[in-house]
Amino acid sequence: METLNSKGELRRNEPLSGHTSFRIGGPADVLAFPVDREDLEALLRQITQQGRKYFILGGGTNLLVRDGGVRGVVVSLQRMGAIRTEREYRSVGGTFSIVAAEAGAPLGKLQSFAAEHGLTGLEFAAGIPGTVGGAICMNAGTAAGEVGDIVQSVTTLGYDGRLIARGREELGFGYRTSNIPEGHFVVEAAFVLRHDDREKIKARVKELQEKRKQRQPMGAPNAGSIFKNPYEESAGKLIETAKLKGRRIGDAQVSDKHANFILNVGNATARDVLELMEIVKQTVLEVHGVRLEPEIKIIGED
Ligand SMILES: Cc1cc2nc3c(=O)[nH]c(=O)nc-3n(C[C@H](O)[C@H](O)[C@H](O)COP(=O)(O)OP(=O)(O)OC[C@H]3O[C@@H](n4cnc5c(N)ncnc54)[C@H](O)[C@@H]3O)c2cc1C
């Protein structure tokens, strides 16, 4: 196999357990960290010319990587994370700023940037881990709001090397989804945020963080909500009332605090998690007649 070149770092046979919030996952043949857009474009050209497969990694906070790892190149945009204010304008409802963030910026950093600059709209993101790129793809959010509400435009790089900027209405935001085609890199996103009182914004953030602390298990590695909330009821309630809290396979355990979380309480394997997910799905189907769909992305080989 030909070699790859990048201005950034290229790690061979890199365990992905070190790059996912679940702390689970076999090795990537190559894990690449391009440092800027030019570097990413050059890397993608080599990947496609050499006929290699690739996967785009954000913060790895919504991901279960199977134990055999990922063949091909895993590309992390972690080192492309600049945030800047682009322009300010007045319109109905107040003064607004457009804030642009590179895909690798942590969503939490973007939320703090907005709060510090007295910009409202991102408070809901307080406590959602991961990157801006992942948040765009997943339309990350809570009952208090979601990323798609405040996006102005997103720039993507396709496998054909073309950069495309698309407006919010073209991005197909839905419940934890967008229509970013697989294999297309989100490289940057622009957000519309309204000017507001900084202290009020910080107070809202604090309140949402407190609520999260009460609901969410802290401590053991996890990947957030495992299943999407079906139409009928929250996935957590369905799993809890099917008496699955605390259910354990190997070191994977359904959280006692929030039943839609699976915790890695030691050295869980992806196999443990997948087996437990299957039990949860089957039991919820038998007890409630509801078919749960995974929210997390499952990738790699057994
Ligand atoms: C403790 C905890 C709490 C959580 N709470 C919430 C919550 O309240 N609300 C919520 O919505 N989610 C929540 N999550 C899930 C997760 O944080 C979000 O889905 C997050 O947006 C995923 O971002 P990421 O960068 O980690 O993406 P990853 O997990 O790395 O990837 C997710 C998907 O996005 C793709 N992707 C990532 N970056 C790019 C890019 N630059 N270009 C193209 N594709 C890309 C990946 O290929 C993959 O398909 C939680 C997770 C944890 C661990």
The ligand as a Gaussian input file, in Angstrom:
#p B3LYP/6-31G(d) Opt

LIG

0 1
 C      -22.456000      12.117000      28.246000
 C      -23.074000      12.395000      26.881000
 C      -24.175000      13.231000      26.783000
 C      -24.754000      13.479000      25.538000
 N      -25.838000      14.319000      25.476000
 C      -26.392000      14.592000      24.274000
 C      -27.509000      15.466000      24.174000
 O      -27.994000      16.021000      25.151000
 N      -28.031000      15.693000      22.940000
 C      -27.512000      15.124000      21.802000
 O      -28.017000      15.381000      20.705000
 N      -26.458000      14.273000      21.881000
 C      -25.887000      14.012000      23.071000
 N      -24.814000      13.141000      23.148000
 C      -24.349000      12.465000      21.917000
 C      -23.223000      13.213000      21.194000
 O      -22.535000      14.054000      22.080000
 C      -23.729000      14.052000      20.036000
 O      -24.392000      13.258000      19.079000
 C      -22.575000      14.804000      19.338000
 O      -23.098000      15.811000      18.518000
 C      -21.667000      13.895000      18.516000
 O      -20.556000      14.671000      18.091000
 P      -19.121000      14.031000      17.878000
 O      -18.226000      15.107000      17.371000
 O      -18.646000      13.326000      19.093000
 O      -19.422000      13.003000      16.704000
 P      -18.904000      11.494000      16.529000
 O      -19.486000      10.656000      17.606000
 O      -17.439000      11.469000      16.368000
 O      -19.579000      11.125000      15.134000
 C      -20.988000      11.058000      14.987000
 C      -21.313000      11.030000      13.482000
 O      -20.984000      12.288000      12.909000
 C      -20.046000      12.125000      11.826000
 N      -19.129000      13.257000      11.860000
 C      -18.465000      13.767000      12.937000
 N      -17.770000      14.869000      12.565000
 C      -17.968000      15.021000      11.228000
 C      -17.522000      15.973000      10.254000
 N      -16.688000      16.977000      10.566000
 N      -17.936000      15.828000       8.974000
 C      -18.778000      14.831000       8.631000
 N      -19.225000      13.888000       9.488000
 C      -18.835000      13.992000      10.783000
 C      -19.346000      10.798000      12.110000
 O      -18.846000      10.244000      10.909000
 C      -20.496000       9.984000      12.711000
 O      -21.310000       9.461000      11.703000
 C      -24.218000      12.877000      24.379000
 C      -23.092000      12.041000      24.488000
 C      -22.513000      11.800000      25.726000
 C      -21.315000      10.927000      25.821000

